[in-house]
Amino acid sequence: MKKITLVLIVLLVSFAVFAGGSKESSSNKIVVGATPEPHAEMLKLVADDLAAQGYTLEIKEFTDYVTPNTALEDGEIDANFFQHIPYMNSFNTEHGYHLVNAGGIHVEPLALYSSKYSSLSQIPDGATIAIPNDPTNEGRALLLLESAGLITLKDSSNLESTPLDIASNPKNLKFSEIEAASLPRVLSDVDGAVINGNYAIPAGLNAAKDGLVVEGADSPYVNIIAVKDGNQNSAGIKALVKALQSDEVKTWVAQKYPNGEVVLVF
């Protein structure tokens, strides 16, 4: 009986040590949701740097703007990397989420593209322009078109303007509100489309070369590492942000995107 009791004690102690070790290992894992390009590529670039600090980086790729925020709020991932602050704030308000900015990384200039016209002046009266259908990026697209003189908005400070908020539309443009990820696929079906950088880049579109109107480098739409409130000061998240805000990333971006498709903010 004593031998059996001793064996049980040894097994319980071993299990406790194993479980404790597993928990510690799990706490050093950082799971980040990201859209493929350039976000996931940037994360892959810094995986070894984080490993050298004792962190295992797991990247989960998403192709939309909704599920990575839901996954973050629900605790399925530790951070995400795809969105800018106005979008995150709008998403928090709409869904009652608690996401915050842990660090800004870059801007992907928004641009108006066309497969039918090579200049802004060629866009005809009554043209159909496709724009993102999510509140923040739709307003961002309309602000871009206003900056080009194509429309005038009732309130240019309203980042969530919709076509209903257009005060003047000299060319009588029509607007097709489409999910951001689908915009490159419909480009040939419309006269022009305002496309976010992380969907334009994989589609082979270059804002500097192909954009009829391009957002300025002073854009407030900085892409960030987003986390659930309370986790922004954790050691792992700080290490992640620091790794992305590095000279290594600067060099990579300069080589990969020499035409300003990605503009770093650090």
Accessible surface in RSA format (square Angstrom, percent):
REM  Atomic radii and reference values for relative SASA: ProtOr
REM  Chains: A
REM  Algorithm: Lee & Richards
REM  Probe-radius: 1.40
REM  Slices: 20
REM RES _ NUM      All-atoms   Total-Side   Main-Chain    Non-polar    All polar
REM                ABS   REL    ABS   REL    ABS   REL    ABS   REL    ABS   REL
RES MET A   1   177.57  92.0 138.78  91.8  38.79  92.4 119.58 101.7  57.99  76.8
RES LYS A   2   184.01  89.8 175.51 107.7   8.50  20.2 121.19 109.1  62.82  66.9
RES LYS A   3   170.27  83.1 167.55 102.8   2.72   6.5 112.94 101.7  57.33  61.1
RES ILE A   4   106.02  60.3 104.18  77.6   1.84   4.4 106.02  76.3   0.00   0.0
RES THR A   5    63.62  45.2  63.56  64.4   0.06   0.1  48.33  64.9  15.28  23.1
RES LEU A   6   110.41  61.5 108.51  77.6   1.90   4.8 109.81  77.1   0.60   1.6
RES VAL A   7    83.74  55.1  82.02  74.3   1.72   4.1  83.72  72.7   0.02   0.1
RES LEU A   8    96.77  53.9  96.66  69.2   0.10   0.3  96.66  67.9   0.10   0.3
RES ILE A   9    89.00  50.6  88.52  65.9   0.49   1.2  89.00  64.1   0.00   0.0
RES VAL A  10    82.12  54.0  79.68  72.1   2.44   5.9  81.94  71.2   0.19   0.5
RES LEU A  11   106.64  59.4 102.57  73.4   4.07  10.2 102.81  72.2   3.83  10.3
RES LEU A  12   122.87  68.4 118.41  84.7   4.45  11.2 119.23  83.7   3.64   9.8
RES VAL A  13    86.32  56.8  83.58  75.7   2.73   6.6  86.29  75.0   0.03   0.1
RES SER A  14    59.62  50.4  50.55  67.5   9.07  20.9  34.95  74.4  24.68  34.6
RES PHE A  15   137.98  69.0 132.72  82.2   5.25  13.7 137.59  83.4   0.38   1.1
RES ALA A  16    62.67  57.6  49.15  75.8  13.52  30.7  54.49  76.7   8.18  21.7
RES VAL A  17   106.25  69.9  95.87  86.8  10.39  25.0 102.83  89.3   3.42   9.3
RES PHE A  18   144.91  72.5 136.94  84.8   7.98  20.8 143.93  87.3   0.98   2.8
RES ALA A  19    42.18  38.8  34.08  52.6   8.10  18.4  37.87  53.3   4.31  11.4
RES GLY A  20    40.26  49.7   0.00   N/A  40.26  49.7  34.08  93.5   6.18  13.8
RES GLY A  21    38.68  47.7   0.00   N/A  38.68  47.7  31.93  87.6   6.74  15.1
RES SER A  22    51.65  43.6  41.06  54.8  10.59  24.4  37.26  79.3  14.39  20.2
RES LYS A  23   161.06  78.6 154.29  94.7   6.77  16.1 103.26  92.9  57.80  61.6
RES GLU A  24   117.77  67.6 111.58  84.4   6.19  14.7  37.52  72.6  80.26  65.5
RES SER A  25    74.73  63.1  62.59  83.5  12.14  28.0  31.04  66.1  43.69  61.2
RES SER A  26    74.08  62.6  61.41  82.0  12.67  29.2  30.18  64.3  43.90  61.5
RES SER A  27    80.68  68.2  47.19  63.0  33.49  77.1  50.78 108.1  29.90  41.9
RES ASN A  28    54.48  37.6  54.42  52.6   0.07   0.2   6.04  14.5  48.45  46.8
RES LYS A  29    89.80  43.8  80.07  49.1   9.73  23.2  33.60  30.2  56.20  59.9
RES ILE A  30     7.24   4.1   6.95   5.2   0.29   0.7   7.24   5.2   0.00   0.0
RES VAL A  31    19.63  12.9  19.63  17.8   0.00   0.0  19.63  17.1   0.00   0.0
RES VAL A  32     0.00   0.0   0.00   0.0   0.00   0.0   0.00   0.0   0.00   0.0
RES GLY A  33     0.00   0.0   0.00   N/A   0.00   0.0   0.00   0.0   0.00   0.0
RES ALA A  34     0.23   0.2   0.00   0.0   0.23   0.5   0.23   0.3   0.00   0.0
RES THR A  35     0.31   0.2   0.11   0.1   0.20   0.5   0.11   0.1   0.20   0.3
RES PRO A  36    46.29  33.7  44.19  40.3   2.09   7.6  44.47  36.7   1.81  11.3
RES GLU A  37    29.11  16.7  29.09  22.0   0.01   0.0   3.97   7.7  25.14  20.5
RES PRO A  38     0.00   0.0   0.00   0.0   0.00   0.0   0.00   0.0   0.00   0.0
RES HIS A  39     0.00   0.0   0.00   0.0   0.00   0.0   0.00   0.0   0.00   0.0
RES ALA A  40     0.14   0.1   0.14   0.2   0.00   0.0   0.14   0.2   0.00   0.0
RES GLU A  41    52.35  30.1  47.64  36.0   4.71  11.2  20.18  39.0  32.17  26.3
RES MET A  42     0.00   0.0   0.00   0.0   0.00   0.0   0.00   0.0   0.00   0.0
RES LEU A  43     0.00   0.0   0.00   0.0   0.00   0.0   0.00   0.0   0.00   0.0
RES LYS A  44   121.68  59.4 104.93  64.4  16.75  39.9  67.14  60.4  54.54  58.1
RES LEU A  45    47.88  26.7  32.90  23.5  14.98  37.7  40.04  28.1   7.85  21.1
RES VAL A  46     0.00   0.0   0.00   0.0   0.00   0.0   0.00   0.0   0.00   0.0
RES ALA A  47    30.63  28.2  28.14  43.4   2.49   5.7  28.40  40.0   2.23   5.9
RES ASP A  48   116.74  81.8 110.78 110.3   5.96  14.1  32.37  76.2  84.36  84.1
RES ASP A  49    52.36  36.7  47.42  47.2   4.94  11.7  16.66  39.2  35.70  35.6
RES LEU A  50     0.00   0.0   0.00   0.0   0.00   0.0   0.00   0.0   0.00   0.0
RES ALA A  51    61.04  56.1  43.06  66.4  17.98  40.9  45.07  63.5  15.97  42.3
RES ALA A  52    93.11  85.6  47.97  74.0  45.14 102.7  60.88  85.7  32.23  85.4
RES GLN A  53   101.17  56.6  70.59  51.6  30.58  72.8  39.98  85.1  61.19  46.4
RES GLY A  54    44.71  55.1   0.00   N/A  44.71  55.1  35.69  97.9   9.02  20.2
RES TYR A  55    34.58  16.1  33.17  18.9   1.40   3.6  13.94  10.5  20.64  25.4
RES THR A  56    84.26  59.9  80.97  82.1   3.29   7.8  48.53  65.2  35.73  54.0
RES LEU A  57    23.92  13.3   0.00   0.0  23.92  60.1   0.00   0.0  23.92  64.4
RES GLU A  58    55.06  31.6  51.64  39.1   3.43   8.2  27.71  53.6  27.35  22.3
RES ILE A  59    43.76  24.9  16.53  12.3  27.23  65.6  16.53  11.9  27.23  73.9
RES LYS A  60    86.81  42.4  82.56  50.7   4.25  10.1  45.06  40.6  41.75  44.5
RES GLU A  61    88.98  51.1  57.49  43.5  31.49  75.0  25.82  49.9  63.16  51.6
RES PHE A  62    35.85  17.9  31.81  19.7   4.04  10.5  35.85  21.7   0.00   0.0
RES THR A  63    95.71  68.1  90.96  92.2   4.75  11.3  59.47  79.9  36.25  54.8
RES ASP A  64    31.94  22.4  31.06  30.9   0.87   2.1  18.34  43.2  13.59  13.6
RES TYR A  65    20.46   9.6  17.52  10.0   2.94   7.7  15.04  11.3   5.42   6.7
RES VAL A  66    75.85  49.9  75.85  68.7   0.00   0.0  75.85  65.9   0.00   0.0
RES THR A  67    66.45  47.3  65.63  66.5   0.83   2.0  63.54  85.3   2.91   4.4
RES PRO A  68     0.45   0.3   0.45   0.4   0.00   0.0   0.45   0.4   0.00   0.0
RES ASN A  69     0.00   0.0   0.00   0.0   0.00   0.0   0.00   0.0   0.00   0.0
RES THR A  70    46.21  32.9  46.21  46.8   0.00   0.0  38.60  51.8   7.61  11.5
RES ALA A  71     6.97   6.4   5.59   8.6   1.38   3.1   6.63   9.3   0.34   0.9
RES LEU A  72     3.30   1.8   2.14   1.5   1.16   2.9   2.14   1.5   1.16   3.1
RES GLU A  73    21.72  12.5  18.33  13.9   3.39   8.1   8.41  16.3  13.31  10.9
RES ASP A  74    90.76  63.6  55.77  55.5  34.99  82.7  19.92  46.9  70.84  70.6
RES GLY A  75    58.10  71.6   0.00   N/A  58.10  71.6  27.77  76.2  30.32  67.9
RES GLU A  76   111.25  63.9  90.25  68.3  21.01  50.0  38.60  74.7  72.65  59.3
RES ILE A  77     5.80   3.3   0.73   0.5   5.07  12.2   2.20   1.6   3.61   9.8
RES ASP A  78    58.95  41.3  53.55  53.3   5.40  12.8  16.47  38.8  42.48  42.4
RES ALA A  79     0.00   0.0   0.00   0.0   0.00   0.0   0.00   0.0   0.00   0.0
RES ASN A  80     0.00   0.0   0.00   0.0   0.00   0.0   0.00   0.0   0.00   0.0
RES PHE A  81     0.00   0.0   0.00   0.0   0.00   0.0   0.00   0.0   0.00   0.0
RES PHE A  82     7.41   3.7   1.04   0.6   6.37  16.6   1.04   0.6   6.37  18.2
RES GLN A  83     4.17   2.3   0.70   0.5   3.47   8.3   4.17   8.9   0.00   0.0
RES HIS A  84     6.83   3.7   6.83   4.7   0.00   0.0   6.60   6.8   0.23   0.3
RES ILE A  85    56.83  32.3  56.83  42.3   0.00   0.0  56.83  40.9   0.00   0.0
RES PRO A  86    20.50  14.9  12.40  11.3   8.10  29.5  17.40  14.4   3.10  19.3
RES TYR A  87    11.28   5.3  11.19   6.4   0.09   0.2   7.73   5.8   3.55   4.4
RES MET A  88     6.71   3.5   6.71   4.4   0.00   0.0   6.71   5.7   0.00   0.0
RES ASN A  89    74.92  51.7  72.25  69.8   2.68   6.4  25.68  61.8  49.24  47.6
RES SER A  90    14.31  12.1   7.67  10.2   6.64  15.3   6.22  13.2   8.10  11.3
RES PHE A  91     9.30   4.7   7.85   4.9   1.45   3.8   9.06   5.5   0.24   0.7
RES ASN A  92    26.84  18.5  23.28  22.5   3.56   8.6  13.40  32.3  13.43  13.0
RES THR A  93   119.82  85.2  91.74  93.0  28.08  66.9  73.83  99.2  45.99  69.5
RES GLU A  94   115.61  66.4  79.60  60.2  36.01  85.7  39.84  77.1  75.77  61.9
RES HIS A  95    82.77  45.2  54.93  38.2  27.84  71.2  38.63  39.8  44.14  51.4
RES GLY A  96    49.08  60.5   0.00   N/A  49.08  60.5  35.38  97.1  13.71  30.7
RES TYR A  97    43.53  20.3  33.30  18.9  10.23  26.6  16.85  12.7  26.68  32.9
RES HIS A  98   104.59  57.2  97.50  67.8   7.10  18.2  75.47  77.8  29.13  33.9
RES LEU A  99     4.08   2.3   0.00   0.0   4.08  10.3   0.00   0.0   4.08  11.0
RES VAL A 100    36.66  24.1  35.31  32.0   1.36   3.3  36.66  31.9   0.00   0.0
RES ASN A 101    62.24  42.9  40.28  38.9  21.96  52.9  10.79  26.0  51.45  49.7
RES ALA A 102    23.53  21.6   0.08   0.1  23.45  53.3   4.51   6.4  19.01  50.4
RES GLY A 103    12.38  15.3   0.00   N/A  12.38  15.3  12.12  33.3   0.26   0.6
RES GLY A 104    18.51  22.8   0.00   N/A  18.51  22.8   8.86  24.3   9.66  21.6
RES ILE A 105     0.00   0.0   0.00   0.0   0.00   0.0   0.00   0.0   0.00   0.0
RES HIS A 106     0.00   0.0   0.00   0.0   0.00   0.0   0.00   0.0   0.00   0.0
RES VAL A 107     1.01   0.7   1.01   0.9   0.00   0.0   1.01   0.9   0.00   0.0
RES GLU A 108     6.59   3.8   5.44   4.1   1.15   2.7   2.92   5.6   3.67   3.0
RES PRO A 109     7.98   5.8   6.40   5.8   1.58   5.7   6.40   5.3   1.58   9.8
RES LEU A 110     0.01   0.0   0.01   0.0   0.00   0.0   0.01   0.0   0.00   0.0
RES ALA A 111     0.00   0.0   0.00   0.0   0.00   0.0   0.00   0.0   0.00   0.0
RES LEU A 112     0.00   0.0   0.00   0.0   0.00   0.0   0.00   0.0   0.00   0.0
RES TYR A 113     4.14   1.9   4.14   2.4   0.00   0.0   1.72   1.3   2.42   3.0
RES SER A 114    20.75  17.5   0.00   0.0  20.75  47.8   0.03   0.1  20.72  29.0
RES SER A 115    71.99  60.8  29.91  39.9  42.08  96.9  38.13  81.2  33.86  47.4
RES LYS A 116   107.69  52.5  72.70  44.6  34.99  83.3  50.67  45.6  57.02  60.7
RES TYR A 117    55.57  25.9  48.03  27.3   7.55  19.6  30.37  22.8  25.20  31.1
RES SER A 118    95.11  80.4  64.63  86.2  30.48  70.2  52.79 112.4  42.32  59.3
RES SER A 119    40.79  34.5  37.06  49.5   3.73   8.6  37.66  80.2   3.13   4.4
RES LEU A 120    46.48  25.9  42.33  30.3   4.16  10.4  42.33  29.7   4.16  11.2
RES SER A 121    98.66  83.4  66.71  89.0  31.95  73.6  56.89 121.1  41.78  58.5
RES GLN A 122    89.14  49.8  71.71  52.4  17.43  41.5  31.90  67.9  57.24  43.4
RES ILE A 123     0.93   0.5   0.00   0.0   0.93   2.2   0.00   0.0   0.93   2.5
RES PRO A 124    54.01  39.4  45.28  41.3   8.73  31.7  54.01  44.6   0.00   0.0
RES ASP A 125   106.16  74.4  81.94  81.6  24.22  57.3  27.23  64.1  78.93  78.7
RES GLY A 126    25.80  31.8   0.00   N/A  25.80  31.8  13.18  36.2  12.62  28.3
RES ALA A 127     2.82   2.6   0.00   0.0   2.82   6.4   2.82   4.0   0.00   0.0
RES THR A 128    39.61  28.2  39.61  40.2   0.00   0.0  20.57  27.6  19.04  28.8
RES ILE A 129     0.00   0.0   0.00   0.0   0.00   0.0   0.00   0.0   0.00   0.0
RES ALA A 130     0.00   0.0   0.00   0.0   0.00   0.0   0.00   0.0   0.00   0.0
RES ILE A 131     0.00   0.0   0.00   0.0   0.00   0.0   0.00   0.0   0.00   0.0
RES PRO A 132     0.00   0.0   0.00   0.0   0.00   0.0   0.00   0.0   0.00   0.0
RES ASN A 133    77.06  53.1  57.05  55.1  20.01  48.2   9.59  23.1  67.47  65.2
RES ASP A 134    20.88  14.6  17.22  17.1   3.66   8.6  19.56  46.0   1.32   1.3
RES PRO A 135    55.84  40.7  52.59  47.9   3.26  11.8  55.69  46.0   0.15   0.9
RES THR A 136     1.03   0.7   0.99   1.0   0.03   0.1   0.69   0.9   0.34   0.5
RES ASN A 137     2.92   2.0   2.92   2.8   0.00   0.0   0.00   0.0   2.92   2.8
RES GLU A 138     6.89   4.0   6.89   5.2   0.00   0.0   0.00   0.0   6.89   5.6
RES GLY A 139     0.00   0.0   0.00   N/A   0.00   0.0   0.00   0.0   0.00   0.0
RES ARG A 140     7.67   3.2   6.24   3.2   1.43   3.4   0.89   1.2   6.77   4.1
RES ALA A 141     0.00   0.0   0.00   0.0   0.00   0.0   0.00   0.0   0.00   0.0
RES LEU A 142     0.00   0.0   0.00   0.0   0.00   0.0   0.00   0.0   0.00   0.0
RES LEU A 143    37.24  20.7  32.33  23.1   4.91  12.3  32.70  23.0   4.54  12.2
RES LEU A 144     9.61   5.4   4.69   3.4   4.92  12.4   8.97   6.3   0.64   1.7
RES LEU A 145     0.00   0.0   0.00   0.0   0.00   0.0   0.00   0.0   0.00   0.0
RES GLU A 146    35.72  20.5  26.69  20.2   9.03  21.5  16.25  31.4  19.47  15.9
RES SER A 147    89.78  75.9  44.23  59.0  45.56 104.9  51.65 110.0  38.13  53.4
RES ALA A 148    28.96  26.6   1.05   1.6  27.91  63.5  11.58  16.3  17.38  46.0
RES GLY A 149    57.48  70.9   0.00   N/A  57.48  70.9  32.37  88.8  25.11  56.2
RES LEU A 150     9.34   5.2   7.67   5.5   1.68   4.2   9.21   6.5   0.13   0.4
RES ILE A 151     3.17   1.8   0.00   0.0   3.17   7.6   0.82   0.6   2.35   6.4
RES THR A 152    65.90  46.9  65.90  66.8   0.00   0.0  39.68  53.3  26.23  39.6
RES LEU A 153     8.14   4.5   0.02   0.0   8.12  20.4   0.02   0.0   8.12  21.9
RES LYS A 154   139.94  68.3 103.33  63.4  36.60  87.1  66.51  59.9  73.43  78.2
RES ASP A 155    71.43  50.0  66.81  66.5   4.62  10.9  28.74  67.6  42.69  42.6
RES SER A 156    61.11  51.6  46.49  62.0  14.62  33.7  33.87  72.1  27.24  38.2
RES SER A 157    90.24  76.3  62.79  83.8  27.45  63.2  54.08 115.2  36.16  50.7
RES ASN A 158    53.57  36.9  47.81  46.2   5.75  13.9  12.58  30.3  40.99  39.6
RES LEU A 159    66.70  37.1  63.63  45.5   3.07   7.7  63.63  44.7   3.07   8.3
RES GLU A 160    77.21  44.3  68.58  51.9   8.64  20.6  20.76  40.2  56.46  46.1
RES SER A 161     0.45   0.4   0.42   0.6   0.02   0.1   0.00   0.0   0.45   0.6
RES THR A 162    42.48  30.2  42.48  43.1   0.00   0.0  39.63  53.2   2.85   4.3
RES PRO A 163    35.39  25.8  23.70  21.6  11.69  42.5  23.84  19.7  11.54  71.8
RES LEU A 164   154.92  86.3 140.54 100.5  14.38  36.2 144.50 101.5  10.42  28.0
RES ASP A 165    40.24  28.2  40.24  40.0   0.00   0.0   2.65   6.2  37.59  37.5
RES ILE A 166    27.66  15.7   9.62   7.2  18.04  43.5   9.62   6.9  18.04  48.9
RES ALA A 167    64.95  59.7  27.23  42.0  37.72  85.8  32.00  45.1  32.95  87.3
RES SER A 168    47.28  40.0  40.99  54.7   6.29  14.5  26.45  56.3  20.83  29.2
RES ASN A 169    42.06  29.0  28.19  27.2  13.88  33.4  14.71  35.4  27.35  26.4
RES PRO A 170    94.13  68.6  59.17  53.9  34.96 127.1  72.93  60.2  21.20 131.7
RES LYS A 171    52.76  25.7  52.72  32.3   0.04   0.1  30.96  27.9  21.80  23.2
RES ASN A 172   100.62  69.4  95.40  92.2   5.22  12.6  22.96  55.3  77.66  75.1
RES LEU A 173     8.53   4.8   0.00   0.0   8.53  21.4   0.00   0.0   8.53  23.0
RES LYS A 174   123.75  60.4 119.21  73.1   4.54  10.8  95.65  86.1  28.10  29.9
RES PHE A 175    40.11  20.1   8.95   5.5  31.17  81.1   9.42   5.7  30.69  87.8
RES SER A 176    35.56  30.0  29.81  39.8   5.75  13.2  14.49  30.8  21.08  29.5
RES GLU A 177    94.37  54.2  67.01  50.7  27.36  65.1  11.32  21.9  83.06  67.8
RES ILE A 178    36.24  20.6  32.99  24.6   3.24   7.8  36.24  26.1   0.00   0.0
RES GLU A 179    87.03  50.0  84.19  63.7   2.84   6.8  33.10  64.0  53.94  44.0
RES ALA A 180     3.14   2.9   2.18   3.4   0.96   2.2   2.18   3.1   0.96   2.5
RES ALA A 181    19.65  18.1  13.71  21.2   5.94  13.5  13.71  19.3   5.94  15.7
RES SER A 182    20.61  17.4  20.61  27.5   0.00   0.0   9.68  20.6  10.93  15.3
RES LEU A 183     0.03   0.0   0.03   0.0   0.00   0.0   0.03   0.0   0.00   0.0
RES PRO A 184    28.19  20.5  12.87  11.7  15.32  55.7  13.21  10.9  14.98  93.1
RES ARG A 185   171.96  72.2 145.43  74.1  26.53  63.2  76.11 104.0  95.85  58.1
RES VAL A 186    31.61  20.8  31.61  28.6   0.00   0.0  31.61  27.5   0.00   0.0
RES LEU A 187    17.45   9.7  17.43  12.5   0.02   0.1  17.43  12.2   0.02   0.1
RES SER A 188    75.49  63.8  60.92  81.3  14.56  33.6  39.78  84.7  35.71  50.0
RES ASP A 189   108.50  76.0  78.18  77.8  30.32  71.7  28.73  67.6  79.77  79.6
RES VAL A 190    13.39   8.8  11.10  10.1   2.29   5.5  13.36  11.6   0.03   0.1
RES ASP A 191    23.20  16.3  23.20  23.1   0.00   0.0   0.01   0.0  23.19  23.1
RES GLY A 192     0.00   0.0   0.00   N/A   0.00   0.0   0.00   0.0   0.00   0.0
RES ALA A 193     0.00   0.0   0.00   0.0   0.00   0.0   0.00   0.0   0.00   0.0
RES VAL A 194     0.00   0.0   0.00   0.0   0.00   0.0   0.00   0.0   0.00   0.0
RES ILE A 195     0.16   0.1   0.00   0.0   0.16   0.4   0.00   0.0   0.16   0.4
RES ASN A 196     7.51   5.2   7.27   7.0   0.25   0.6   1.93   4.6   5.58   5.4
RES GLY A 197     4.77   5.9   0.00   N/A   4.77   5.9   3.81  10.5   0.96   2.2
RES ASN A 198     5.64   3.9   3.92   3.8   1.72   4.1   0.51   1.2   5.12   5.0
RES TYR A 199    22.17  10.3  18.73  10.7   3.44   9.0  18.71  14.1   3.46   4.3
RES ALA A 200     1.04   1.0   1.04   1.6   0.00   0.0   1.04   1.5   0.00   0.0
RES ILE A 201    23.90  13.6  13.86  10.3  10.05  24.2  14.57  10.5   9.33  25.3
RES PRO A 202    75.00  54.7  39.00  35.6  36.00 130.9  43.98  36.3  31.02 192.8
RES ALA A 203    53.88  49.5  15.53  24.0  38.34  87.2  28.77  40.5  25.10  66.5
RES GLY A 204    63.95  78.9   0.00   N/A  63.95  78.9  37.98 104.2  25.97  58.2
RES LEU A 205    32.36  18.0  27.62  19.8   4.74  11.9  28.03  19.7   4.33  11.6
RES ASN A 206    14.69  10.1  14.41  13.9   0.28   0.7   9.09  21.9   5.60   5.4
RES ALA A 207     6.33   5.8   5.39   8.3   0.93   2.1   5.39   7.6   0.93   2.5
RES ALA A 208    65.93  60.6  28.17  43.5  37.76  85.9  35.61  50.1  30.33  80.3
RES LYS A 209   152.05  74.2 115.66  71.0  36.40  86.7  66.60  59.9  85.46  91.0
RES ASP A 210    57.45  40.2  45.53  45.3  11.92  28.2  15.99  37.6  41.46  41.3
RES GLY A 211    19.17  23.6   0.00   N/A  19.17  23.6   0.00   0.0  19.17  42.9
RES LEU A 212    34.34  19.1   8.72   6.2  25.62  64.4  12.72   8.9  21.62  58.2
RES VAL A 213    18.57  12.2  13.86  12.5   4.72  11.4  18.57  16.1   0.00   0.0
RES VAL A 214    60.83  40.0  36.87  33.4  23.96  57.7  36.87  32.0  23.96  65.0
RES GLU A 215    26.20  15.0  18.27  13.8   7.93  18.9  15.24  29.5  10.97   9.0
RES GLY A 216    39.54  48.8   0.00   N/A  39.54  48.8  29.35  80.6  10.19  22.8
RES ALA A 217    74.31  68.3  49.35  76.2  24.96  56.8  50.33  70.9  23.98  63.5
RES ASP A 218   133.79  93.7 101.44 101.0  32.36  76.5  52.04 122.5  81.76  81.5
RES SER A 219    11.36   9.6   0.00   0.0  11.36  26.2   3.95   8.4   7.42  10.4
RES PRO A 220    84.88  61.9  67.00  61.1  17.87  65.0  77.11  63.7   7.76  48.3
RES TYR A 221     5.77   2.7   5.77   3.3   0.00   0.0   5.77   4.3   0.00   0.0
RES VAL A 222    29.92  19.7  29.92  27.1   0.00   0.0  29.92  26.0   0.00   0.0
RES ASN A 223     7.57   5.2   7.57   7.3   0.00   0.0   0.00   0.0   7.57   7.3
RES ILE A 224     0.37   0.2   0.37   0.3   0.00   0.0   0.37   0.3   0.00   0.0
RES ILE A 225     0.00   0.0   0.00   0.0   0.00   0.0   0.00   0.0   0.00   0.0
RES ALA A 226     0.00   0.0   0.00   0.0   0.00   0.0   0.00   0.0   0.00   0.0
RES VAL A 227     0.00   0.0   0.00   0.0   0.00   0.0   0.00   0.0   0.00   0.0
RES LYS A 228    68.39  33.4  68.39  42.0   0.00   0.0  33.45  30.1  34.94  37.2
RES ASP A 229    84.01  58.8  62.88  62.6  21.13  50.0   8.54  20.1  75.47  75.3
RES GLY A 230    65.33  80.6   0.00   N/A  65.33  80.6  36.15  99.2  29.17  65.3
RES ASN A 231    67.66  46.7  67.32  65.1   0.34   0.8   7.03  16.9  60.63  58.6
RES GLN A 232    51.03  28.5  44.89  32.8   6.14  14.6  14.94  31.8  36.09  27.4
RES ASN A 233   108.49  74.8  92.57  89.5  15.92  38.3  25.83  62.2  82.66  79.9
RES SER A 234    48.16  40.7  36.56  48.8  11.60  26.7  42.40  90.3   5.76   8.1
RES ALA A 235    69.60  64.0  54.06  83.4  15.55  35.4  59.80  84.2   9.80  26.0
RES GLY A 236    12.12  15.0   0.00   N/A  12.12  15.0   7.62  20.9   4.50  10.1
RES ILE A 237     7.72   4.4   7.60   5.7   0.12   0.3   7.60   5.5   0.12   0.3
RES LYS A 238   117.01  57.1 109.87  67.4   7.14  17.0  63.17  56.9  53.85  57.4
RES ALA A 239    11.37  10.5   5.81   9.0   5.56  12.6  10.83  15.3   0.54   1.4
RES LEU A 240     0.00   0.0   0.00   0.0   0.00   0.0   0.00   0.0   0.00   0.0
RES VAL A 241    15.38  10.1  15.38  13.9   0.00   0.0  15.38  13.4   0.00   0.0
RES LYS A 242   158.50  77.3 152.87  93.8   5.63  13.4  98.71  88.8  59.80  63.7
RES ALA A 243     8.37   7.7   0.32   0.5   8.06  18.3   8.09  11.4   0.28   0.7
RES LEU A 244     0.00   0.0   0.00   0.0   0.00   0.0   0.00   0.0   0.00   0.0
RES GLN A 245    66.35  37.1  46.24  33.8  20.10  47.9   5.48  11.7  60.86  46.2
RES SER A 246    28.34  24.0  21.62  28.9   6.73  15.5  28.34  60.4   0.00   0.0
RES ASP A 247   108.72  76.2 103.31 102.8   5.41  12.8  36.80  86.6  71.93  71.7
RES GLU A 248    76.74  44.1  65.09  49.2  11.65  27.7  40.84  79.0  35.90  29.3
RES VAL A 249     0.00   0.0   0.00   0.0   0.00   0.0   0.00   0.0   0.00   0.0
RES LYS A 250    89.25  43.5  84.89  52.1   4.35  10.4  40.59  36.5  48.66  51.8
RES THR A 251    75.10  53.4  69.63  70.6   5.48  13.1  48.69  65.4  26.41  39.9
RES TRP A 252    47.48  19.1  45.38  22.0   2.10   4.9  26.27  14.0  21.21  34.4
RES VAL A 253     7.83   5.2   7.83   7.1   0.00   0.0   7.83   6.8   0.00   0.0
RES ALA A 254    65.77  60.5  48.09  74.2  17.68  40.2  56.89  80.1   8.88  23.5
RES GLN A 255   136.02  76.1 109.29  79.9  26.73  63.6  44.46  94.6  91.56  69.4
RES LYS A 256    91.49  44.6  69.48  42.6  22.01  52.4  31.77  28.6  59.72  63.6
RES TYR A 257    10.81   5.0   5.47   3.1   5.34  13.9   5.47   4.1   5.34   6.6
RES PRO A 258    95.58  69.7  60.74  55.4  34.84 126.6  65.91  54.4  29.66 184.4
RES ASN A 259    64.25  44.3  49.44  47.8  14.82  35.7   8.89  21.4  55.36  53.5
RES GLY A 260    31.95  39.4   0.00   N/A  31.95  39.4  24.88  68.3   7.07  15.8
RES GLU A 261    20.51  11.8  18.18  13.8   2.33   5.5   5.11   9.9  15.40  12.6
RES VAL A 262     5.88   3.9   0.00   0.0   5.88  14.2   0.00   0.0   5.88  16.0
RES VAL A 263    42.94  28.3  40.01  36.2   2.93   7.1  42.94  37.3   0.00   0.0
RES LEU A 264    38.36  21.4  16.59  11.9  21.78  54.7  16.59  11.6  21.78  58.6
RES VAL A 265    66.90  44.0  29.61  26.8  37.29  89.8  38.94  33.8  27.96  75.8
RES PHE A 266    67.89  34.0  20.18  12.5  47.71 124.2  50.73  30.8  17.17  49.1
END  Absolute sums over single chains surface
CHAIN  1 A    12559.4       9730.5       2829.0       7379.7       5179.7
END  Absolute sums over all chains
TOTAL         12559.4       9730.5       2829.0       7379.7       5179.7
